[in-house]
Amino acid sequence: MEQRNQSRVSQFILLGLSEVGELQPLLFWLFFSMYLITFSGNLLIILAIVMDSHLHTPMYFFLSNLSFVDICFTSTTVPKMLLNIQTQSKVITYEGCLSQMYFFMLFGGLDNFLLTVMAYDRFVAICHPLYYMVIMNPKFCGILLLACWLLSVMDSLLHDLMVFQLSFCTQLEISHFFCELKQMIQLACSDTFLNNLAIYLASGLLGVLPLIGILFSYSRIVASILKISSSGGQYKAFSTCGSHLSVVSLFYGTGFGVYLSSTALRNSRASAIASVMYTVVTPMLNPFIYGLRNRDLKQALRKLFTFFVRETPPGQLGQSLSVRNHEFYSSCMHSIPLSVDFLVFNFSMPNM
């Protein structure tokens, strides 16, 4: 049995995706490129929604928050990986590891909950169009967003505090490119029964239940669409859900794929490589899915590019964004007691 450290562990070793030295430059530029695409793509989505008043609706309100969360989700893991490759160091401090694990679970949970809320928004829009403006009002949308944050914060904080109570042995190597919860628990010397129990309960309650909610929403949506007599009306109704359904399939498909592959292979390095799909690739593809399949968003992006290309007087862009932030802040102060002014955007309801 390995000897337990009596003092608090000061650092861990992130083994990364590969220990082959010749592959490190390739990995650096590959992940650097994917990170830039993810950051710029999601940022363009946010700016397009903020600057186009036609997109100040609940659907795009949640989409802008999803884009922000995707930026944060990728920024939790990739920059540290790039830094380790560049400095040829695999060390991460104990505090840094716990912080990275906390924010990774936080933004991963937010992705999950936001996709569920967006499915509910589409359900209300298609199944109850006459009551859409009443149900999806700014106050209720703010409450839904706040609930997503509270659930994600409580879940990630619970796991982080439980890992903080564990004692670790002399084996401090993590076969991953970031501090992943299950990897951390496997390194512990102390009893991890409660940690594993918390993982299974959280996966069931906060993972499976949102998926059930999404499936229920889409079952009702499909049933409502089939009642439409014209094929053109059916296509128009379903086209509003196409992008979201693609993102949901990609998010849960890659997540379950990584889980099944890690269970079957029982290889930590193979699991780390597979996890790239949902930690990096999925957030990178989301802007393309929404941008290419959504006509209104494509038009907003064209306007945004035109806005930046044409000659603009100095300070006009900053002044425009400042006015919109002021409008948003005033609206949110009346909508919910606690507002986060870089996450929520003021919007008006669409005419349906």
Secondary structure, 3 states (H helix, E strand, C coil): CCCECCCCCCEEEECCCCCCHHHHHHHHHHHHHHHHHHHHHHHHHHHHHHHCHHHCCHHHHHHHHHHHHHHHHHHHHHHHHHHHHHHCCCEEEHHHHHHHHHHHHHHHHHHHHHHHHHHHHHHHHHHCHHHHHHHCCHHHHHHHHHHHHHHHHHHHHHHHHHHHCCCEECCCEECCCCCCHHHHHHHECCCCHHHHHHHHHHHHHHHHHHHHHHHHHHHHHHHHHHCCCCHHHHHHHHHHHHHHHHHHHHHHHHHHHHHHHHHHHCCHHHHHHHHHHHHHHHHHHHHHHHHHHCHHHHHHHHHHHHHHHCCCCCCHHHHHHHHHHHHHHHHHHHHCCCCCCCCCCCCCCCCC
